[in-house]
Amino acid sequence: MMDVCFSVAAAGFYVLTVLWTLSQGHDAGHGAWVGALLWPLGASLCYVVSPVLCGLVLLSCSVRLIWDRKRCELLLPETRGVLITGCDSGFGHALAKRLSLMGVKVFAGMLDVDGAGAQRLRETSENLHVLQLDVTDRHQVETVHRDICSQVGHTGLWGLVNNAGILQCPMDAELQPLSACRRCMDVNFLSAVNMCQVFLPLLRRAGGRIVNMSSMAAVVPMPMFSAYGASKAALSVFSHVMRMELSDWGVRVALIQPAGFRTTPP
């Protein structure tokens, strides 16, 4: 009796998995259609083989269908749109180039859309769109938002990488001008907050992710880096809170805390 119950439960789970996979639309994969067609054959096996064996086979098929669906989501880069800030050089420049060569539609925000970094990116791939974006300029942020909305449509935005940041001349906290502290907080922290708020509707639509570029200086206090470390620490706490708040929406939040790297092109 237990063998039959197990087989029936496995069969029910298999049917639900097939129906869920088919409901995902045109990119559900051929596996779901094959599974639906083979279901009558699989059910008939209960009469000629052990119900336990049949149940195990159906469970294996269910796991395979779920895996194929998730793999299908990961292997469709041409349907993914990613916005990266601070692409003039460094991590942002390298990431924009790498993703575009993988087939991802990249929106590269540039502080200087006519600079050398922008020109190098334009030569990389037709998937890469160079956009003028000073993250502290709300007018430019809104312009970029409208541009991206017109291109991604109902698909939404798959990723937002808040990479733009500045490191001003290191000096003792006692000597750091207050204007420099405000500038550091504005670029490294408040601009990322604004970008998240503006683009979250598109990220929710795609079940996307936010990647915030913090720093080891956010957790390891270092002399002469008071303003920079404070701005990155604020971004870190903000990211942790956003991760909790957005989990129910299926939006993931990642925090990167690199150490010191030479990122400026030679």
Backbone bond lengths (Angstrom), bond angles and torsions (degrees), N, CA, C in turn:
res aa  C-N    CA-C-N  psi(-1)  N-CA   C-N-CA  omega(-1)  CA-C   N-CA-C  phi
1 M - - - 1.463 - - 1.532 111.04 -
2 M 1.351 115.70 -42.39 1.467 120.05 178.84 1.528 110.79 -63.21
3 D 1.352 115.50 -35.83 1.461 119.27 179.84 1.521 110.72 -63.20
4 V 1.328 115.90 -42.16 1.451 120.42 -179.36 1.523 111.03 -67.62
5 C 1.349 117.01 -41.48 1.472 120.69 178.29 1.528 111.19 -61.38
6 F 1.350 116.03 -41.79 1.458 119.96 178.35 1.519 110.93 -62.34
7 S 1.326 116.23 -43.90 1.458 120.50 -179.28 1.528 111.10 -64.33
8 V 1.340 116.82 -41.32 1.468 120.60 179.53 1.526 110.58 -65.31
9 A 1.349 116.68 -42.34 1.465 120.28 178.66 1.522 111.15 -62.96
10 A 1.335 116.84 -43.00 1.466 120.92 178.72 1.520 110.49 -63.68
11 A 1.347 116.01 -39.44 1.459 119.59 179.24 1.524 111.19 -65.52
12 G 1.339 116.30 -41.13 1.456 119.49 177.85 1.518 112.04 -63.07
13 F 1.324 116.74 -42.15 1.462 120.75 178.31 1.523 110.87 -63.90
14 Y 1.341 115.38 -38.22 1.459 119.73 178.98 1.529 111.17 -64.24
15 V 1.316 116.35 -43.86 1.464 120.33 179.62 1.525 110.61 -62.22
16 L 1.325 116.43 -44.54 1.461 119.81 179.01 1.524 110.90 -63.07
17 T 1.330 117.32 -38.03 1.465 120.72 178.57 1.521 111.36 -64.20
18 V 1.332 116.42 -42.80 1.468 120.45 178.71 1.525 110.45 -63.00
19 L 1.321 117.17 -45.35 1.459 120.99 -179.84 1.520 110.98 -63.46
20 W 1.342 117.47 -41.81 1.471 120.96 178.82 1.519 110.77 -63.04
21 T 1.329 116.16 -41.93 1.462 119.89 -178.74 1.523 110.92 -65.76
22 L 1.333 116.38 -42.23 1.467 119.81 178.80 1.520 111.80 -65.39
23 S 1.331 116.72 -30.32 1.466 119.93 -178.28 1.515 112.71 -72.90
24 Q 1.349 117.16 -10.14 1.452 120.12 -177.69 1.514 113.09 -77.66
25 G 1.320 117.37 -6.97 1.461 119.22 174.09 1.506 113.15 101.54
26 H 1.373 113.55 -158.75 1.458 120.17 -170.57 1.510 113.10 -66.38
27 D 1.333 119.00 -22.42 1.458 120.82 -177.90 1.517 111.68 -97.50
28 A 1.335 117.50 19.91 1.450 120.36 -179.13 1.521 111.63 -67.69
29 G 1.306 117.17 -22.65 1.458 119.41 178.65 1.517 111.66 97.69
30 H 1.349 114.93 155.10 1.458 119.62 -178.82 1.516 111.77 -71.22
31 G 1.325 117.06 -21.89 1.458 120.26 -177.30 1.511 112.61 -59.01
32 A 1.335 117.13 -38.02 1.463 119.99 -179.15 1.518 111.09 -66.03
33 W 1.332 116.70 -41.04 1.472 119.24 179.34 1.518 110.65 -67.19
34 V 1.313 116.97 -40.68 1.467 119.83 176.67 1.520 110.21 -62.12
35 G 1.362 115.77 -41.82 1.456 119.33 179.39 1.511 112.35 -62.14
36 A 1.329 116.40 -40.40 1.461 120.06 179.51 1.526 111.22 -65.35
37 L 1.326 117.53 -39.26 1.460 120.79 -178.62 1.525 111.91 -72.29
38 L 1.336 116.49 -32.85 1.459 120.56 -177.54 1.522 113.04 -86.06
39 W 1.356 117.02 -5.39 1.459 119.42 -177.73 1.533 113.28 -57.15
40 P 1.347 120.57 -46.11 1.469 119.16 178.94 1.522 112.63 -59.59
41 L 1.343 116.56 -37.47 1.458 119.83 178.28 1.523 111.50 -66.09
42 G 1.352 115.06 -41.55 1.460 118.62 -179.96 1.517 111.99 -65.41
43 A 1.332 116.54 -39.35 1.460 119.40 179.81 1.519 111.64 -64.88
44 S 1.326 115.83 -35.29 1.469 119.20 -178.13 1.523 112.22 -69.11
45 L 1.339 118.45 -18.67 1.455 121.16 -179.66 1.519 112.26 -64.95
46 C 1.339 116.66 -22.58 1.459 119.96 179.45 1.526 111.44 -59.22
47 Y 1.341 115.85 -25.49 1.447 119.23 -176.73 1.527 112.58 -84.56
48 V 1.316 116.94 -14.07 1.470 118.78 -176.10 1.518 113.15 -120.40
49 V 1.314 118.49 -15.09 1.466 121.00 178.54 1.517 108.86 -129.14
50 S 1.318 115.84 176.99 1.460 121.71 -179.75 1.526 110.57 -64.49
51 P 1.348 118.59 134.41 1.474 120.80 176.83 1.521 112.49 -58.15
52 V 1.343 116.67 -34.95 1.470 119.62 179.39 1.523 110.33 -64.43
53 L 1.332 116.05 -44.83 1.465 119.82 178.68 1.514 111.19 -62.12
54 C 1.316 115.75 -42.39 1.467 119.95 178.42 1.529 110.40 -62.09
55 G 1.356 116.83 -42.63 1.461 120.60 178.68 1.507 112.42 -61.91
56 L 1.331 116.81 -41.76 1.466 120.91 179.31 1.527 111.03 -64.32
57 V 1.325 116.41 -39.10 1.463 120.33 178.29 1.522 110.70 -64.03
58 L 1.333 116.21 -43.57 1.460 120.01 -179.99 1.522 111.66 -65.47
59 L 1.338 117.31 -39.23 1.461 120.13 176.42 1.528 110.98 -62.98
60 S 1.337 116.41 -40.95 1.470 120.14 178.35 1.522 110.79 -62.64
61 C 1.341 115.61 -41.37 1.462 119.02 178.45 1.526 111.37 -64.84
62 S 1.333 116.57 -37.29 1.466 120.33 178.97 1.519 110.81 -63.49
63 V 1.325 116.26 -45.70 1.470 120.52 178.73 1.513 110.36 -61.54
64 R 1.337 117.00 -40.37 1.463 120.74 180.00 1.528 111.02 -64.41
65 L 1.331 117.56 -41.50 1.458 120.29 179.17 1.525 111.36 -63.51
66 I 1.352 116.46 -42.77 1.465 120.20 178.62 1.519 110.40 -63.19
67 W 1.332 116.66 -42.75 1.469 120.78 179.69 1.526 110.70 -64.17
68 D 1.339 116.64 -42.27 1.465 119.58 179.62 1.523 111.04 -62.28
69 R 1.341 116.02 -37.64 1.467 119.56 178.89 1.522 110.74 -64.80
70 K 1.342 116.77 -46.57 1.460 119.98 179.55 1.521 110.68 -65.15
71 R 1.320 116.94 -38.81 1.459 120.73 178.87 1.521 110.28 -65.40
72 C 1.326 115.74 -36.27 1.472 120.22 177.90 1.520 110.24 -63.01
73 E 1.338 117.08 -38.68 1.462 120.87 178.44 1.522 111.08 -63.41
74 L 1.339 116.65 -37.88 1.455 120.58 -176.57 1.523 112.22 -78.11
75 L 1.332 117.58 -24.41 1.453 120.47 -172.79 1.524 113.30 -103.56
76 L 1.340 116.38 26.46 1.459 120.12 175.49 1.527 109.33 -121.45
77 P 1.335 117.60 63.13 1.469 119.77 -175.74 1.515 113.97 -63.38
78 E 1.345 116.63 -26.58 1.465 117.90 -177.03 1.520 112.13 -67.66
79 T 1.323 117.84 -16.39 1.465 120.54 178.09 1.526 111.81 -94.60
80 R 1.321 117.71 2.23 1.455 121.16 -175.21 1.523 111.24 -103.29
81 G 1.330 115.99 132.74 1.454 121.09 175.35 1.510 109.88 -114.88
82 V 1.327 116.51 130.89 1.464 121.97 -178.05 1.523 109.37 -128.82
83 L 1.319 115.85 130.69 1.468 122.02 175.81 1.521 109.04 -103.74
84 I 1.316 116.62 126.09 1.462 122.64 180.00 1.525 108.36 -122.53
85 T 1.302 117.65 128.86 1.465 121.11 176.89 1.528 109.59 -96.29
86 G 1.322 115.37 157.45 1.465 120.22 177.00 1.508 113.16 67.04
87 C 1.335 117.40 49.96 1.466 121.27 -175.96 1.525 113.71 -96.42
88 D 1.321 117.23 7.27 1.466 119.13 -179.76 1.525 111.59 -61.38
89 S 1.339 116.37 -33.82 1.466 121.08 -179.41 1.522 108.10 -160.47
90 G 1.326 115.65 -178.98 1.458 121.10 171.23 1.509 115.36 68.82
91 F 1.346 114.71 -148.57 1.463 120.84 -176.84 1.525 112.05 -58.42
92 G 1.319 117.05 -42.78 1.454 120.20 -178.24 1.516 112.14 -62.03
93 H 1.317 116.43 -43.35 1.460 121.99 179.06 1.531 110.51 -61.96
94 A 1.337 115.97 -47.28 1.462 120.51 -178.42 1.522 111.46 -65.79
95 L 1.336 117.40 -40.78 1.459 120.89 -179.76 1.520 111.67 -66.64
96 A 1.328 116.93 -42.48 1.464 120.43 178.58 1.519 110.81 -59.66
97 K 1.306 116.38 -43.34 1.465 120.60 -179.93 1.528 110.57 -65.51
98 R 1.324 116.81 -45.25 1.462 120.94 -177.57 1.531 111.73 -63.27
99 L 1.326 117.39 -47.19 1.459 120.36 -178.42 1.525 111.98 -66.28
100 S 1.323 116.83 -39.66 1.469 119.33 -179.05 1.517 111.11 -65.05
101 L 1.322 117.45 -36.69 1.461 121.07 178.32 1.526 111.29 -69.69
102 M 1.339 116.72 -22.05 1.468 121.36 175.80 1.523 111.65 -81.73
103 G 1.329 116.93 -7.12 1.450 120.39 179.21 1.513 114.77 102.54
104 V 1.336 117.86 -0.93 1.456 121.56 179.09 1.521 109.60 -74.85
105 K 1.331 116.44 141.28 1.462 120.32 174.97 1.521 108.01 -78.62
106 V 1.310 117.14 110.86 1.467 122.72 -173.95 1.522 110.46 -106.33
107 F 1.324 115.19 129.16 1.459 122.13 171.77 1.524 106.59 -104.76
108 A 1.325 115.73 106.53 1.459 121.72 -173.98 1.522 110.05 -97.60
109 G 1.320 116.76 109.96 1.455 121.30 177.51 1.516 110.97 -79.33
110 M 1.330 116.40 126.64 1.465 121.63 -175.45 1.526 109.84 -122.42
111 L 1.324 115.78 137.04 1.459 119.89 173.39 1.519 110.66 -69.11
112 D 1.352 115.93 -33.66 1.465 121.35 177.83 1.517 108.09 -129.49
113 V 1.332 116.00 98.97 1.455 120.52 -175.41 1.525 112.24 -70.28
114 D 1.327 116.72 -11.71 1.466 120.83 178.37 1.527 112.01 -105.22
115 G 1.323 117.76 6.59 1.459 121.39 -176.23 1.521 113.26 -79.73
116 A 1.342 114.46 177.96 1.467 120.52 -178.20 1.528 111.38 -65.56
117 G 1.346 117.09 -37.95 1.457 120.00 179.35 1.514 112.38 -62.75
118 A 1.324 116.33 -40.97 1.464 120.79 178.66 1.523 110.71 -64.93
119 Q 1.319 116.62 -39.26 1.458 119.99 -179.69 1.523 111.24 -65.50
120 R 1.332 116.94 -39.88 1.466 119.97 178.53 1.536 110.82 -64.31
121 L 1.324 116.67 -38.32 1.463 119.13 -179.65 1.525 111.58 -69.68
122 R 1.313 116.90 -35.82 1.469 119.77 179.67 1.527 110.83 -61.28
123 E 1.316 116.96 -28.27 1.461 121.36 -177.95 1.519 112.30 -85.68
124 T 1.329 117.52 -1.88 1.463 121.12 -173.22 1.514 112.87 -80.22
125 S 1.337 116.41 -55.49 1.459 120.32 -172.31 1.523 109.93 -160.26
126 E 1.326 114.93 153.07 1.470 119.23 176.78 1.524 110.96 -74.45
127 N 1.336 117.42 -12.00 1.459 120.85 177.69 1.524 112.41 -80.00
128 L 1.322 117.18 -6.69 1.461 121.26 -173.88 1.522 110.65 -101.46
129 H 1.331 115.90 123.55 1.457 122.06 -179.45 1.526 108.71 -112.66
130 V 1.312 116.35 115.61 1.463 122.16 -179.65 1.523 109.25 -86.06
131 L 1.339 116.28 126.97 1.459 121.64 -176.76 1.525 110.96 -127.29
132 Q 1.322 116.39 138.97 1.464 120.85 173.85 1.529 108.82 -70.67
133 L 1.340 116.54 119.92 1.457 118.87 -176.86 1.524 111.33 -152.60
134 D 1.317 115.13 99.68 1.456 122.24 165.86 1.527 105.37 -91.03
135 V 1.324 116.81 111.01 1.464 120.16 -171.32 1.517 113.14 -64.95
136 T 1.315 117.63 -14.68 1.464 120.19 177.45 1.528 112.29 -89.47
137 D 1.336 116.06 -5.28 1.462 121.40 -178.98 1.532 108.14 -100.82
138 R 1.324 117.22 105.75 1.465 120.93 -175.41 1.528 111.85 -64.84
139 H 1.320 116.98 -30.13 1.472 119.45 177.62 1.525 109.73 -64.40
140 Q 1.321 117.84 -44.33 1.458 120.99 179.10 1.526 111.07 -66.02
141 V 1.325 117.27 -37.61 1.466 120.93 177.98 1.528 110.26 -61.77
142 E 1.318 116.83 -44.19 1.464 120.43 179.51 1.523 111.48 -66.15
143 T 1.332 116.35 -37.37 1.469 119.99 177.89 1.521 110.98 -63.27
144 V 1.321 116.07 -44.54 1.466 120.73 177.98 1.526 110.17 -63.49
145 H 1.323 116.66 -39.45 1.464 120.58 179.61 1.527 110.95 -60.86
146 R 1.322 116.83 -44.95 1.467 119.95 179.15 1.527 110.84 -64.37
147 D 1.325 116.34 -40.67 1.459 120.88 -179.80 1.525 110.83 -62.04
148 I 1.335 116.55 -45.72 1.464 120.36 -178.62 1.528 110.95 -68.10
149 C 1.324 116.97 -40.20 1.475 120.45 177.79 1.521 111.02 -57.46
150 S 1.316 116.98 -39.66 1.459 120.47 -178.65 1.523 112.26 -69.61
151 Q 1.336 117.01 -21.66 1.462 120.33 -177.10 1.520 113.48 -97.20
152 V 1.328 118.12 -37.10 1.466 119.68 -177.05 1.524 112.15 -88.40
153 G 1.329 117.63 -23.70 1.452 121.11 177.49 1.515 113.31 57.78
154 H 1.349 115.32 -135.23 1.465 120.45 -177.14 1.520 112.28 -73.72
155 T 1.336 117.32 -13.47 1.469 120.30 -178.04 1.518 111.68 -66.40
156 G 1.316 116.75 -35.22 1.454 120.40 -178.69 1.517 112.19 85.19
157 L 1.311 115.14 -175.45 1.461 122.11 -176.86 1.524 109.10 -106.53
158 W 1.311 116.51 124.53 1.459 121.55 -175.66 1.530 112.53 -78.64
159 G 1.327 116.67 -27.82 1.459 118.59 -177.88 1.513 113.09 -156.59
160 L 1.326 115.47 144.69 1.463 123.55 172.47 1.518 107.40 -126.61
161 V 1.318 116.31 119.44 1.461 121.45 179.45 1.522 108.56 -111.22
162 N 1.325 116.41 107.05 1.464 121.39 177.75 1.522 108.60 -85.82
163 N 1.323 114.32 87.01 1.460 121.04 -176.16 1.528 112.99 -101.68
164 A 1.324 117.71 -23.89 1.468 120.76 -175.83 1.530 110.70 -57.98
165 G 1.306 116.16 134.74 1.460 120.79 179.11 1.515 111.20 -167.87
166 I 1.316 115.54 164.60 1.463 120.45 178.34 1.520 110.05 -133.56
167 L 1.317 115.34 150.83 1.465 122.89 171.91 1.521 106.34 -129.19
168 Q 1.320 114.94 105.10 1.464 119.22 -178.26 1.522 110.67 -80.34
169 C 1.287 115.84 178.57 1.458 121.37 -176.47 1.528 110.30 -55.97
170 P 1.334 118.64 117.96 1.461 120.79 179.53 1.526 110.86 -62.47
171 M 1.331 115.78 136.45 1.459 120.51 176.91 1.522 109.38 -161.58
172 D 1.328 115.75 165.56 1.456 120.44 179.28 1.526 110.53 -58.63
173 A 1.329 115.54 144.65 1.464 120.35 -179.84 1.520 111.67 -57.44
174 E 1.328 117.16 -32.64 1.464 121.69 -179.89 1.516 112.05 -62.84
175 L 1.354 115.71 -30.96 1.456 120.64 -175.54 1.533 113.18 -99.66
176 Q 1.321 116.71 -7.35 1.473 120.18 -176.98 1.527 110.65 -68.74
177 P 1.326 118.73 118.82 1.471 120.19 177.92 1.527 110.80 -60.86
178 L 1.304 115.93 142.00 1.454 119.79 -179.88 1.521 111.14 -61.94
179 S 1.322 116.03 -32.51 1.470 119.64 178.60 1.527 110.73 -63.84
180 A 1.331 116.36 -36.14 1.464 120.29 178.27 1.526 110.78 -68.51
181 C 1.325 117.06 -37.58 1.468 121.20 176.94 1.533 110.46 -63.52
182 R 1.337 115.71 -43.76 1.467 119.44 179.28 1.525 110.66 -63.19
183 R 1.316 116.61 -41.28 1.467 121.04 -179.87 1.522 110.43 -62.94
184 C 1.316 116.64 -41.65 1.461 121.83 -179.97 1.533 110.59 -64.11
185 M 1.316 116.93 -44.73 1.456 120.65 178.99 1.521 111.01 -66.42
186 D 1.313 116.59 -36.44 1.459 120.95 -177.92 1.527 110.66 -65.32
187 V 1.320 116.87 -46.44 1.462 120.65 -176.95 1.526 111.66 -76.94
188 N 1.332 116.55 -49.39 1.465 120.67 -171.10 1.524 113.78 -79.69
189 F 1.320 117.73 -25.21 1.457 119.65 -174.73 1.532 113.22 -121.16
190 L 1.338 116.95 -62.57 1.458 120.04 -172.71 1.532 113.07 -63.36
191 S 1.322 117.14 -33.95 1.463 119.21 178.60 1.530 110.67 -66.64
192 A 1.337 117.11 -37.37 1.466 120.57 177.92 1.526 110.71 -66.26
193 V 1.338 116.28 -38.71 1.465 120.48 176.17 1.528 110.17 -60.18
194 N 1.317 115.80 -46.02 1.464 120.20 -179.85 1.522 111.51 -63.74
195 M 1.326 117.45 -41.97 1.462 120.88 179.38 1.522 110.69 -61.40
196 C 1.318 117.17 -42.29 1.468 120.78 178.39 1.527 110.83 -61.67
197 Q 1.313 116.33 -45.51 1.466 119.81 -177.89 1.527 111.52 -65.35
198 V 1.316 117.22 -39.61 1.467 120.85 -177.31 1.526 111.63 -70.72
199 F 1.340 117.48 -39.84 1.461 120.53 -171.73 1.525 114.20 -99.53
200 L 1.320 118.58 -0.95 1.455 120.24 -179.40 1.534 113.76 -59.63
201 P 1.330 120.75 -39.41 1.476 118.38 176.98 1.525 113.14 -56.93
202 L 1.334 117.23 -39.83 1.463 120.36 177.64 1.520 111.31 -70.17
203 L 1.324 117.58 -36.33 1.464 121.23 179.42 1.527 110.85 -68.36
204 R 1.329 116.80 -39.53 1.470 119.75 177.56 1.530 110.59 -62.34
205 R 1.326 115.88 -39.23 1.463 120.46 -177.26 1.521 111.09 -61.90
206 A 1.326 116.94 -34.35 1.464 121.07 -177.85 1.515 112.84 -97.56
207 G 1.342 117.38 -3.00 1.460 118.86 -173.20 1.522 109.50 59.60
208 G 1.338 115.63 45.56 1.455 121.47 -170.69 1.508 114.41 -87.34
209 R 1.322 114.80 -156.78 1.458 120.85 -177.44 1.512 110.84 -145.03
210 I 1.345 114.25 153.73 1.463 122.45 175.14 1.519 107.39 -112.74
211 V 1.317 116.36 132.38 1.467 121.38 175.94 1.522 107.57 -120.27
212 N 1.325 116.50 114.75 1.459 121.44 -179.86 1.523 110.09 -105.52
213 M 1.322 114.85 129.67 1.462 120.81 -178.65 1.527 109.49 -92.14
214 S 1.329 115.51 103.39 1.456 121.31 177.20 1.536 108.71 -97.91
215 S 1.318 117.70 -141.16 1.458 120.90 -177.80 1.522 109.18 -165.06
216 M 1.325 116.15 156.73 1.461 120.09 173.02 1.520 110.68 -63.07
217 A 1.342 116.72 -22.90 1.464 120.54 177.82 1.525 111.69 -64.95
218 A 1.339 116.77 -14.84 1.463 120.22 178.48 1.522 111.68 -73.21
219 V 1.332 117.22 -24.41 1.467 120.91 -176.93 1.520 113.11 -119.01
220 V 1.329 116.89 -15.87 1.471 121.10 179.57 1.528 107.88 -118.26
221 P 1.337 118.24 100.38 1.473 120.49 -179.63 1.526 111.43 -60.05
222 M 1.314 115.88 132.42 1.462 121.08 -179.88 1.516 109.65 -130.74
223 P 1.310 118.03 134.03 1.467 121.00 177.72 1.527 111.06 -55.83
224 M 1.305 115.99 140.78 1.452 124.88 176.08 1.537 113.45 78.01
225 F 1.336 116.54 3.59 1.461 119.90 179.44 1.527 110.46 -122.31
226 S 1.312 117.54 35.07 1.465 120.55 -174.62 1.526 112.00 -64.20
227 A 1.324 117.65 -49.68 1.468 120.87 -177.25 1.527 110.99 -67.25
228 Y 1.309 116.15 -44.89 1.465 120.53 -179.90 1.529 110.86 -63.32
229 G 1.342 116.85 -47.67 1.453 120.48 -179.78 1.521 112.33 -62.60
230 A 1.342 116.54 -39.41 1.466 119.97 179.55 1.525 111.06 -65.03
231 S 1.323 117.21 -40.37 1.467 120.03 -179.77 1.523 111.39 -66.71
232 K 1.334 116.84 -38.89 1.460 120.40 179.57 1.529 111.46 -74.24
233 A 1.332 116.95 -31.71 1.466 120.03 175.74 1.524 110.14 -66.24
234 A 1.330 116.70 -40.14 1.463 120.47 176.98 1.527 110.48 -61.64
235 L 1.332 116.52 -41.13 1.464 120.52 178.66 1.526 110.99 -64.90
236 S 1.323 117.56 -36.93 1.462 121.43 179.45 1.521 111.37 -64.15
237 V 1.335 116.73 -47.98 1.466 120.04 179.65 1.530 110.17 -63.31
238 F 1.309 116.16 -43.26 1.460 120.57 178.16 1.531 110.75 -57.52
239 S 1.331 116.82 -42.01 1.463 121.12 -179.12 1.517 111.65 -65.13
240 H 1.333 117.22 -41.84 1.463 120.64 179.25 1.531 110.86 -62.68
241 V 1.321 116.43 -41.17 1.464 120.22 179.44 1.531 110.36 -67.15
242 M 1.331 116.59 -44.54 1.463 120.44 179.27 1.528 111.36 -61.02
243 R 1.328 117.01 -36.19 1.462 120.26 178.96 1.528 110.88 -60.10
244 M 1.320 116.80 -42.05 1.462 120.67 178.79 1.526 111.45 -69.85
245 E 1.319 116.31 -42.70 1.455 119.83 -175.98 1.524 113.07 -69.30
246 L 1.340 116.93 -32.15 1.467 120.76 -173.98 1.524 113.55 -95.76
247 S 1.327 117.48 -3.09 1.459 119.55 -177.84 1.525 111.71 -60.89
248 D 1.330 116.73 -36.41 1.463 120.00 179.81 1.527 112.20 -68.43
249 W 1.313 116.89 -19.05 1.469 121.33 -179.15 1.533 112.11 -94.28
250 G 1.320 116.85 -2.81 1.459 119.74 -178.56 1.508 113.59 77.27
251 V 1.334 117.56 15.45 1.465 122.13 177.52 1.526 108.57 -99.64
252 R 1.310 116.50 122.78 1.462 121.34 -178.01 1.524 110.68 -93.67
253 V 1.316 116.02 149.46 1.466 121.86 179.67 1.528 108.49 -127.82
254 A 1.324 116.01 124.41 1.466 121.85 178.85 1.516 109.24 -117.15
255 L 1.318 115.30 145.84 1.466 121.82 179.36 1.519 108.82 -122.13
256 I 1.318 116.33 124.56 1.461 122.12 178.59 1.527 108.30 -106.13
257 Q 1.323 116.49 130.75 1.469 121.09 -179.54 1.534 109.86 -127.89
258 P 1.329 116.52 76.09 1.473 119.00 -178.65 1.521 112.03 -74.36
259 A 1.305 115.01 158.18 1.467 120.98 172.60 1.535 107.91 -87.78
260 G 1.322 117.24 -152.16 1.455 119.85 -177.25 1.510 112.86 -82.29
261 F 1.327 117.12 126.32 1.453 122.99 177.65 1.522 109.62 -134.47
262 R 1.302 115.79 147.37 1.462 119.47 170.65 1.519 107.25 -85.65
263 T 1.301 117.12 105.77 1.456 120.95 -174.44 1.521 113.15 -109.76
264 T 1.306 118.49 -10.50 1.469 120.85 -179.85 1.520 109.43 -78.16
265 P 1.345 118.93 127.15 1.465 120.89 179.15 1.517 111.44 -56.28
266 P 1.345 118.75 140.08 1.460 121.29 179.18 1.523 112.13 -65.71
